[in-house]
Amino acid sequence: MNPILAEIPYWGQSLLRVLGGLVAVLLPAGTIVYVFLFKMMSFMQSRLGPMEAGPYGSMQLFAEVGKWLQKEDIVPERADVRIFKMAPVIVLLSTFLLVVVVPFGPDAWFTDFETGVFYALAVSSVSVLGILIAGWASANKYSLLGGLRAAGQLIAYELPMVLAVMGVVIQAGTMNLQKIVVAQNSGSMFGFDAVGHPYVISQFVGFVIFMIAIQAELTQAPFDMPIAESELVSGYMTEYSGFRFLIFFIGEFATAGVFAMIASVLFLGGWGVPFAWFGWTSIDDIDNWMNIAGPIIMLTKMMLLVFIIMWIRFSYPRLREDQLQRFAWKGLIPVALGNIMVTSILKVVF
Amino acid sequence: MIAQNIGFWIIAATMVVAALRVVTTNNVVHAALWLVVVLSGAAGQYILLAAEFVAVTQVLVYIGAVMVLFLFGTMLTRARIGSDSDLNNSYKKLGIPVATVMLAAMALALIRSFGDEKMPVSDNIVSTQQVSDQIFGPYLLPFWALSFVLLAAVIGAIVLARKD
């Protein structure tokens, strides 16, 4: 462990990690909403977006949060009150559980989980539970339909996501996200080590499948059947208002950020720079400044991936329910299985 | 008493309360959600035993898949808000004795075999790699057999579900 970090007592380290976790969830969420939802979408539609609050509308988000917080917290009369109130918290909880395994630097991690990838895939499936009971507890047919659509879609797209990650795990030989970062940055392609060995090159099929699957897991268009506003008002979120809607809203964009971080760790080399640039050979040689530079590199890669997600979201029309299911079960899953087979054969050959 | 022991007792108490609520609540969805609490408690206990692979599998399979499918199924067919008066609880008279006998049998077996014996703290925590080496090494044949059982169940489900 880092000598500076080792001097801090255990409770201090834990407190730092909790604060770091809050920053790692809320900062990307806010940035994504402002840069992509407010500004990029506006520019794509030939308008300016919010301009009044703060310079260039940059304080708009705080205004929005203030607005939501002072709204009345309405619960429908026939709703199951306790579960209705619990549901958004479960969704956000799953996001916080997810960020725990993401490494941000050689020492800047929350937990060094040996089965990190597996853990991330497991806790990301907990959010389905929250969405499902949100739809049910609202006592509203549109909400229930939205919840059921969401569950069907999230189960279907979880499989290609798990299978796409498998290729990376086979290549790196570990499920620890930190070791996957090191494996990519200390690796070389046929002796050429100037860019390390980011798996986006050798696992390109896996990368594409993973990005499609997280687009669907985040219920972003073209996979937004669960909240299709022209059919279901806004699906499982219809009855929510005030700060419970805010929790769903933060959850949606924070999860987009965290999934993009996991994608950047798995396929783009995460927080690292190719170790050959500075003559490092293992994780112990890395200079301390990487703990500061690492999170910044990570956020840059995350913004790049979220840009792709949002670009597709603002560009494509919605898929129909049967097209959506057929695409997952008959398209993505067979390709992902083939990818695993080819990867494991090549792993044995080389 | 070390922190792990305190954690164990808190989780265990929560699990017992939640398990009782599963069978006493009169709403199907509430029962399923209490079952989620029991299952995540079990995952927590696995973590305390340093068996993180088993814990994560517990979350992925039981909470992420089985319970979600269960809730999905009940919500599609019958899941009223509020209490359900026509729930079938008539097997209570049979169920309570059976559960008590099972509890007594397991408690007796554990006390008879271990008593007051303290387990030595083992330093070599089994890593995921060792688990996979065991599964794909000496236990390959049972693993294959299990895979075929699962495959048969999957094909059976498809055959039953298809109308044509």
Interface residues (C-beta under 8 A of the other chain):
Chain A: R78 A79 D80 I83 F113 E114 T115 F118 Y119 L121 A122 V123 S125 V126 V128 L129 L132 I133 G135 W136 A137 A139 L144 G147 L148 A151 G152 I155 E158 M175
Chain B: V29 H30 L33 V36 E52 F53 V56 T57 V59 L60 I63 G64 A65 M67 V68 L69 L71 F72 M75 L76 A79 I81 G82 S127 T128
